[in-house]
Amino acid sequence: MNEPASLWLLLVQFAQMSLVICLAPLLTGLVRKVKARLQRRRGPPLLQPYRDLRRLMLKQVVLAENASWLFRVVPYLMLSITWVAAALVPTFATGLMFNWTGDLIAIAGLLGAARFAQALAALDIGTSFGGIGSSREVMFASLAEPATMMIILCVALVAGSTQLSTIADHMANGAVGLRVSLALALIALIIVALAENARIPVDNPATHLELTMVHEAMVLEYSGRHLAMIDLAAFLKLLLYLSLIGCIFFPFGIAQAGAGPEYYLIGLAFYVMKLMLGGVLLGVFEMSIAKLRVFRVPNFLGAGFMLGLLGVLLLYVSRGM
């Protein structure tokens, strides 16, 4: 590969990394706006998450006396890991310079590492809220990760790979068709995404009720730039799962490897449309369903695992299903 082509691919890869971190707060703002409109309220502006991040970055950090180095490092670690994981998912194009690292198992491992670090930081201070939040987070993760593995196995059996660029190219060629197994995997992935992002019906990000908090309980001791980084990591995580759904199950419009700049622009337009549609649907869904009790969440995640397992079994019975 000559130097101009390598430079062009590097620029496109950098554009994708910048795109995900720039659009993540806007996606969260869209979900909040949709929910407010459905409640017949004006709601905050779409750009309010950017303003909140800026306000937090300008505030002074307040730390507990017994906070260790781990408590200080985890926000930077979470943001870095989540940003890398979100940037590895093909958004508007496949076959970019670092897309060979965009493996589904690797992304699941990165998200697991970020979750583990956050749970450790929540336990570091020794507060009751941190203990409750981290214990619930680990319990939900122990149920969500097996479902994630079933989803990965189901998709890998269809596409013949766990590499996201290969999966997107395979799904986009039209030869896959409509499959019951993929429909089950899609529903399972939506269930896992709701749990991983602490959305309704698993958790309500808009409340701070101690009996139901999961994610919010783990970040109560953070402030200033540390809280801004954790919030931005949460925004990126939501965008990551919507990007995964669009890349695997709805790859239409995505530019193939070696495409020209005009195809990249078309892919970008389709990607923004997918994010907008996903944000609107998420807001409508959260306003249409009640939050589950904590002891009901394992049943919810267990349904995701069974759907993923059923999709894998269908593929073993018949490759055409």
Secondary structure as a PSIPRED ss2 file (coil, helix, strand):
# PSIPRED VFORMAT (PSIPRED V4.0)

   1 M C   1.000  0.000  0.000
   2 N C   1.000  0.000  0.000
   3 E H   0.000  1.000  0.000
   4 P H   0.000  1.000  0.000
   5 A H   0.000  1.000  0.000
   6 S H   0.000  1.000  0.000
   7 L H   0.000  1.000  0.000
   8 W H   0.000  1.000  0.000
   9 L H   0.000  1.000  0.000
  10 L H   0.000  1.000  0.000
  11 L H   0.000  1.000  0.000
  12 V H   0.000  1.000  0.000
  13 Q H   0.000  1.000  0.000
  14 F H   0.000  1.000  0.000
  15 A H   0.000  1.000  0.000
  16 Q H   0.000  1.000  0.000
  17 M H   0.000  1.000  0.000
  18 S H   0.000  1.000  0.000
  19 L H   0.000  1.000  0.000
  20 V H   0.000  1.000  0.000
  21 I H   0.000  1.000  0.000
  22 C H   0.000  1.000  0.000
  23 L H   0.000  1.000  0.000
  24 A H   0.000  1.000  0.000
  25 P H   0.000  1.000  0.000
  26 L H   0.000  1.000  0.000
  27 L H   0.000  1.000  0.000
  28 T H   0.000  1.000  0.000
  29 G H   0.000  1.000  0.000
  30 L H   0.000  1.000  0.000
  31 V H   0.000  1.000  0.000
  32 R H   0.000  1.000  0.000
  33 K H   0.000  1.000  0.000
  34 V H   0.000  1.000  0.000
  35 K H   0.000  1.000  0.000
  36 A H   0.000  1.000  0.000
  37 R H   0.000  1.000  0.000
  38 L H   0.000  1.000  0.000
  39 Q C   1.000  0.000  0.000
  40 R C   1.000  0.000  0.000
  41 R C   1.000  0.000  0.000
  42 R C   1.000  0.000  0.000
  43 G C   1.000  0.000  0.000
  44 P C   1.000  0.000  0.000
  45 P C   1.000  0.000  0.000
  46 L C   1.000  0.000  0.000
  47 L C   1.000  0.000  0.000
  48 Q H   0.000  1.000  0.000
  49 P H   0.000  1.000  0.000
  50 Y H   0.000  1.000  0.000
  51 R H   0.000  1.000  0.000
  52 D H   0.000  1.000  0.000
  53 L H   0.000  1.000  0.000
  54 R H   0.000  1.000  0.000
  55 R H   0.000  1.000  0.000
  56 L H   0.000  1.000  0.000
  57 M H   0.000  1.000  0.000
  58 L H   0.000  1.000  0.000
  59 K C   1.000  0.000  0.000
  60 Q C   1.000  0.000  0.000
  61 V C   1.000  0.000  0.000
  62 V C   1.000  0.000  0.000
  63 L C   1.000  0.000  0.000
  64 A C   1.000  0.000  0.000
  65 E C   1.000  0.000  0.000
  66 N C   1.000  0.000  0.000
  67 A C   1.000  0.000  0.000
  68 S C   1.000  0.000  0.000
  69 W H   0.000  1.000  0.000
  70 L H   0.000  1.000  0.000
  71 F H   0.000  1.000  0.000
  72 R H   0.000  1.000  0.000
  73 V H   0.000  1.000  0.000
  74 V H   0.000  1.000  0.000
  75 P H   0.000  1.000  0.000
  76 Y H   0.000  1.000  0.000
  77 L H   0.000  1.000  0.000
  78 M H   0.000  1.000  0.000
  79 L H   0.000  1.000  0.000
  80 S H   0.000  1.000  0.000
  81 I H   0.000  1.000  0.000
  82 T H   0.000  1.000  0.000
  83 W H   0.000  1.000  0.000
  84 V H   0.000  1.000  0.000
  85 A H   0.000  1.000  0.000
  86 A H   0.000  1.000  0.000
  87 A H   0.000  1.000  0.000
  88 L H   0.000  1.000  0.000
  89 V C   1.000  0.000  0.000
  90 P C   1.000  0.000  0.000
  91 T C   1.000  0.000  0.000
  92 F C   1.000  0.000  0.000
  93 A E   0.000  0.000  1.000
  94 T C   1.000  0.000  0.000
  95 G C   1.000  0.000  0.000
  96 L C   1.000  0.000  0.000
  97 M C   1.000  0.000  0.000
  98 F C   1.000  0.000  0.000
  99 N H   0.000  1.000  0.000
 100 W H   0.000  1.000  0.000
 101 T H   0.000  1.000  0.000
 102 G C   1.000  0.000  0.000
 103 D E   0.000  0.000  1.000
 104 L H   0.000  1.000  0.000
 105 I H   0.000  1.000  0.000
 106 A H   0.000  1.000  0.000
 107 I H   0.000  1.000  0.000
 108 A H   0.000  1.000  0.000
 109 G H   0.000  1.000  0.000
 110 L H   0.000  1.000  0.000
 111 L H   0.000  1.000  0.000
 112 G H   0.000  1.000  0.000
 113 A H   0.000  1.000  0.000
 114 A H   0.000  1.000  0.000
 115 R H   0.000  1.000  0.000
 116 F H   0.000  1.000  0.000
 117 A H   0.000  1.000  0.000
 118 Q H   0.000  1.000  0.000
 119 A H   0.000  1.000  0.000
 120 L H   0.000  1.000  0.000
 121 A H   0.000  1.000  0.000
 122 A H   0.000  1.000  0.000
 123 L H   0.000  1.000  0.000
 124 D H   0.000  1.000  0.000
 125 I C   1.000  0.000  0.000
 126 G C   1.000  0.000  0.000
 127 T C   1.000  0.000  0.000
 128 S H   0.000  1.000  0.000
 129 F H   0.000  1.000  0.000
 130 G H   0.000  1.000  0.000
 131 G H   0.000  1.000  0.000
 132 I H   0.000  1.000  0.000
 133 G H   0.000  1.000  0.000
 134 S H   0.000  1.000  0.000
 135 S H   0.000  1.000  0.000
 136 R H   0.000  1.000  0.000
 137 E H   0.000  1.000  0.000
 138 V H   0.000  1.000  0.000
 139 M H   0.000  1.000  0.000
 140 F H   0.000  1.000  0.000
 141 A H   0.000  1.000  0.000
 142 S H   0.000  1.000  0.000
 143 L H   0.000  1.000  0.000
 144 A H   0.000  1.000  0.000
 145 E H   0.000  1.000  0.000
 146 P H   0.000  1.000  0.000
 147 A H   0.000  1.000  0.000
 148 T H   0.000  1.000  0.000
 149 M H   0.000  1.000  0.000
 150 M H   0.000  1.000  0.000
 151 I H   0.000  1.000  0.000
 152 I H   0.000  1.000  0.000
 153 L H   0.000  1.000  0.000
 154 C H   0.000  1.000  0.000
 155 V H   0.000  1.000  0.000
 156 A H   0.000  1.000  0.000
 157 L H   0.000  1.000  0.000
 158 V H   0.000  1.000  0.000
 159 A H   0.000  1.000  0.000
 160 G C   1.000  0.000  0.000
 161 S C   1.000  0.000  0.000
 162 T C   1.000  0.000  0.000
 163 Q E   0.000  0.000  1.000
 164 L H   0.000  1.000  0.000
 165 S H   0.000  1.000  0.000
 166 T H   0.000  1.000  0.000
 167 I H   0.000  1.000  0.000
 168 A H   0.000  1.000  0.000
 169 D H   0.000  1.000  0.000
 170 H H   0.000  1.000  0.000
 171 M H   0.000  1.000  0.000
 172 A H   0.000  1.000  0.000
 173 N C   1.000  0.000  0.000
 174 G C   1.000  0.000  0.000
 175 A C   1.000  0.000  0.000
 176 V C   1.000  0.000  0.000
 177 G C   1.000  0.000  0.000
 178 L C   1.000  0.000  0.000
 179 R C   1.000  0.000  0.000
 180 V H   0.000  1.000  0.000
 181 S H   0.000  1.000  0.000
 182 L H   0.000  1.000  0.000
 183 A H   0.000  1.000  0.000
 184 L H   0.000  1.000  0.000
 185 A H   0.000  1.000  0.000
 186 L H   0.000  1.000  0.000
 187 I H   0.000  1.000  0.000
 188 A H   0.000  1.000  0.000
 189 L H   0.000  1.000  0.000
 190 I H   0.000  1.000  0.000
 191 I H   0.000  1.000  0.000
 192 V H   0.000  1.000  0.000
 193 A H   0.000  1.000  0.000
 194 L H   0.000  1.000  0.000
 195 A H   0.000  1.000  0.000
 196 E H   0.000  1.000  0.000
 197 N C   1.000  0.000  0.000
 198 A C   1.000  0.000  0.000
 199 R C   1.000  0.000  0.000
 200 I C   1.000  0.000  0.000
 201 P C   1.000  0.000  0.000
 202 V C   1.000  0.000  0.000
 203 D C   1.000  0.000  0.000
 204 N C   1.000  0.000  0.000
 205 P C   1.000  0.000  0.000
 206 A C   1.000  0.000  0.000
 207 T C   1.000  0.000  0.000
 208 H C   1.000  0.000  0.000
 209 L C   1.000  0.000  0.000
 210 E C   1.000  0.000  0.000
 211 L C   1.000  0.000  0.000
 212 T C   1.000  0.000  0.000
 213 M C   1.000  0.000  0.000
 214 V C   1.000  0.000  0.000
 215 H H   0.000  1.000  0.000
 216 E H   0.000  1.000  0.000
 217 A H   0.000  1.000  0.000
 218 M H   0.000  1.000  0.000
 219 V C   1.000  0.000  0.000
 220 L C   1.000  0.000  0.000
 221 E C   1.000  0.000  0.000
 222 Y C   1.000  0.000  0.000
 223 S C   1.000  0.000  0.000
 224 G H   0.000  1.000  0.000
 225 R H   0.000  1.000  0.000
 226 H H   0.000  1.000  0.000
 227 L H   0.000  1.000  0.000
 228 A H   0.000  1.000  0.000
 229 M H   0.000  1.000  0.000
 230 I H   0.000  1.000  0.000
 231 D H   0.000  1.000  0.000
 232 L H   0.000  1.000  0.000
 233 A H   0.000  1.000  0.000
 234 A H   0.000  1.000  0.000
 235 F H   0.000  1.000  0.000
 236 L H   0.000  1.000  0.000
 237 K H   0.000  1.000  0.000
 238 L H   0.000  1.000  0.000
 239 L H   0.000  1.000  0.000
 240 L H   0.000  1.000  0.000
 241 Y H   0.000  1.000  0.000
 242 L H   0.000  1.000  0.000
 243 S H   0.000  1.000  0.000
 244 L H   0.000  1.000  0.000
 245 I H   0.000  1.000  0.000
 246 G H   0.000  1.000  0.000
 247 C H   0.000  1.000  0.000
 248 I H   0.000  1.000  0.000
 249 F H   0.000  1.000  0.000
 250 F C   1.000  0.000  0.000
 251 P C   1.000  0.000  0.000
 252 F C   1.000  0.000  0.000
 253 G C   1.000  0.000  0.000
 254 I C   1.000  0.000  0.000
 255 A E   0.000  0.000  1.000
 256 Q C   1.000  0.000  0.000
 257 A C   1.000  0.000  0.000
 258 G C   1.000  0.000  0.000
 259 A C   1.000  0.000  0.000
 260 G C   1.000  0.000  0.000
 261 P H   0.000  1.000  0.000
 262 E H   0.000  1.000  0.000
 263 Y H   0.000  1.000  0.000
 264 Y H   0.000  1.000  0.000
 265 L H   0.000  1.000  0.000
 266 I H   0.000  1.000  0.000
 267 G H   0.000  1.000  0.000
 268 L H   0.000  1.000  0.000
 269 A H   0.000  1.000  0.000
 270 F H   0.000  1.000  0.000
 271 Y H   0.000  1.000  0.000
 272 V H   0.000  1.000  0.000
 273 M H   0.000  1.000  0.000
 274 K H   0.000  1.000  0.000
 275 L H   0.000  1.000  0.000
 276 M H   0.000  1.000  0.000
 277 L H   0.000  1.000  0.000
 278 G H   0.000  1.000  0.000
 279 G H   0.000  1.000  0.000
 280 V H   0.000  1.000  0.000
 281 L H   0.000  1.000  0.000
 282 L H   0.000  1.000  0.000
 283 G H   0.000  1.000  0.000
 284 V H   0.000  1.000  0.000
 285 F H   0.000  1.000  0.000
 286 E H   0.000  1.000  0.000
 287 M H   0.000  1.000  0.000
 288 S H   0.000  1.000  0.000
 289 I C   1.000  0.000  0.000
 290 A C   1.000  0.000  0.000
 291 K C   1.000  0.000  0.000
 292 L C   1.000  0.000  0.000
 293 R C   1.000  0.000  0.000
 294 V H   0.000  1.000  0.000
 295 F H   0.000  1.000  0.000
 296 R H   0.000  1.000  0.000
 297 V H   0.000  1.000  0.000
 298 P H   0.000  1.000  0.000
 299 N H   0.000  1.000  0.000
 300 F H   0.000  1.000  0.000
 301 L H   0.000  1.000  0.000
 302 G H   0.000  1.000  0.000
 303 A H   0.000  1.000  0.000
 304 G H   0.000  1.000  0.000
 305 F H   0.000  1.000  0.000
 306 M H   0.000  1.000  0.000
 307 L H   0.000  1.000  0.000
 308 G H   0.000  1.000  0.000
 309 L H   0.000  1.000  0.000
 310 L H   0.000  1.000  0.000
 311 G H   0.000  1.000  0.000
 312 V H   0.000  1.000  0.000
 313 L H   0.000  1.000  0.000
 314 L H   0.000  1.000  0.000
 315 L H   0.000  1.000  0.000
 316 Y H   0.000  1.000  0.000
 317 V H   0.000  1.000  0.000
 318 S C   1.000  0.000  0.000
 319 R C   1.000  0.000  0.000
 320 G C   1.000  0.000  0.000
 321 M C   1.000  0.000  0.000
